[in-house]
Amino acid sequence: MAAKRTASTASSASTKTAGSAADEANLKPEQALALVGMGLMQKMAANGELPWMWSEAEDGGSCDVGALRQRLELTELALNTGAPLSTAEVTYLMGARPGSARVERGGLRARRVNRNVWKLSRAEGGAERAGEVASFGGFNDGRRRFG
């Protein structure tokens, strides 16, 4: 009986391999990425590591996916067009009100051109000099500072 199980397992494994090789040529990039992710999750589960489970209580509630998508699309549009933005628009796109003439947050850099006029650009990673850009601390992050 064990020999039958081994033979059937080997034949089903070879069938899966042949079928997946034929399917790989017809996969879209998104589908290939999903398969890699599924393979990683299966490998982690086989090792005894369980995947991280999302908890609503952990993050304080649900997320407005529509608003998040709109914010990301507007950010991309502002970066691509280079259009001047108001302080309110920069506050909305970056998630915090800028506190100095040049601020950087989340890979975005905002530079004040004039009163209530800002330009948004992508932040270049790692090449900042001290004093050139006020990073995350340049935003009003809600902490009171006494001094």
Secondary structure, 3 states (H helix, E strand, C coil): CHHHHHHHHHHHHHHHHHHHHHHHCCCCHHHHHHHHHHHHHHHHHHCCCCCCCCCHHHHCCCCCHHHHHHHHHHHHHHHHHCCCECHHHHHHHHCCCECCCEEEECCEEEEEEECCEEEEEECCCCCCCCCCCECHHHECCCCCCCC
